[in-house]
Amino acid sequence: MKIHTAYLGLGANLDAPVQQIKEALRLLQAQPEVHSLVSSQLYASKPLGPQDQPDYVNAVCRLEVSLEPLALLALCQNIEMQLGRVRKRHWGERTMDVDILLYDAISLHSETLTIPHAQMHLRDFVLVPLAEIAPAIDIPGLGTIDTLLKNLQQSFLLPLAVE
């Protein structure tokens, strides 16, 4: 059984988002194919899309998994559904969003999955928590996390003090 390293981005802005993120992390950790999980702290961020929605809570986690990329995607989508994810509008409000950001050092482009995540290098709510748990990571085709952080135009993230 081969073990892979994957990084996931988690975000929520409905139905107690801090609790939603904590529950998503708990559900991930409970999977027999997840051998370890390390999570960043939680961050508050402004919505990326329509501004008539609540602020988001975001985190990034690193998993050691014995799942291939599409099986990991299915797990992420299953957790979203368990937590009540409904897709109402593009970049709209949600109870849970779980995105695969990175998987080993691969680049993958298919109809259902793109790794590295196509927009991760533009998003402070991905880069800042990713740098927290993987400060020396090199993102395939994009460069080091330090370089990507320096290229961010601005950041409005606020660390959340939660227990």
N, C-alpha and C positions, 0 to 999 in steps of 0.2 A: 504494500500500500504506500503510494507516494504522498508525501505531505507537501502542500503548497502554501505560500504566504499570500494572503489577499487583504486588501484594504477596502473597507466599506464606508460610505458616507451615509449618515442618518440625519433625517430632518423631520420635524413635525411642528404644526402650529394650531392644532385643534385638540379639544378634549384632553386637557392637562398634558401639554407636550413634554414636559420633563418626565412625567410618569410614562408616557408613550415610549420615549427613548430608552428609559431604564427597562421597560418590559421587552422592547425589541432586543436589547443586549442580553437580557435573561433568556429569551427564547433562542437566540443564537447560541449562547453558551450551553444550553440544554441539548443541543443536537449531538448525536454520537459521532458525526463526521467533523465536528469542531473540537480540535485538540487543545487549543488555548485561545484566549481572547484578551486583548489589551485595549482599553478605550481611553480616548482623550477626555479632558474635562468637557463640560457642556458650555455652549456659547449661545448667546442671543444674537440674532441678525435680522435685518430688515428683509422683507420679501423681495425676491429677485424679479418676480412678475408683477401682476396687478397689485397696487398699493392699498387697495380697499380690503385687506385681509390682515389678521394679526401677525405680529413678529414671529419669527421661527426660533426654535431651539435646535441646535446642530451639534453633532459630534462625529468623530472618525474613529473606527476601530480596526485593529489588525487581528486577523484570524490565521491560525494554522489549521488548514482544512485538508481532508482527503476527498474533496469534491472537485470535479472538473468545472470549468467556467460556466457552462450552461446549466449544470446541476446546481451550482451556487446561485445563479440567477433565479432558478425556480424556487430555491429556498428563500431568497430575499423577497420574492413576490408573494410567496406563501405567508411569510411573516407580515408583510404589508396587509394582506387580506385578513389575517387573524386579528390585526389591530384596527380593522374597519376602514381600510383605504378605499376611497371612492374617487374616481377621476372625474371631476366636474368640469374643469377647464385647464388649459395649458398653463403651467407654472402657478396654478391656483392653490388654495388652501388644502391641507391634508392632515389626516391623523398620523400618517407615517409614510416616509419615503426611505427606501434602503437601496442605495446605488453601489454597484461594484466600481470602485475607482481604479484599482490596480490588482493584478494577479501575477505573481512571480514577476518576471521582467518581460512578459510577453506583450506584443501588440496584436490585437484581434479586431477585425472589422467584419461583422456579419449583419444580417437583417435585424437580428434581435439583440445584439450586444456589441459594444465598442469598448475596448480596453487599450490604453488608458481611457477613462471617461472623457468624452469629447470636450467638455467645457470646464474640467476641473482646474486648469491653469488660470482661469479667469475669476475664480470664486474664492473670496477670502474665507468663507465658511467651510471650505474644504482645505485650503492650503495651511491656514493657521493651526487647526487641530491636527492635521497630518504632520506638520513640522514638530508638533509637541511630542508625538509618539514615534516619529521616524525622522530625526533631525538631519540625517545624512543621506536620505533617500534620493535616488536619481530616477526620474520619471522617464520611461522610454519615449524617445522622440521629442521630449520637452525640456529636459535639463534637470539640474539639481533643484531641490526644494528652496534653497537659499536664493538662487537666481529667480525662480518664479515668484517668491515673496517680494523681492526687490522690484519686480516688474508690475506688481499690483498697483493700479492707479490710486486706490484708496481702500480703506477698510473701516467698517463700522461695527465690527464684532465686539461684544462685551462678554467676558467670562462670567458665568453664573456660579454663584456660591450655593451649591446644593449638596445635600447629604445622601 
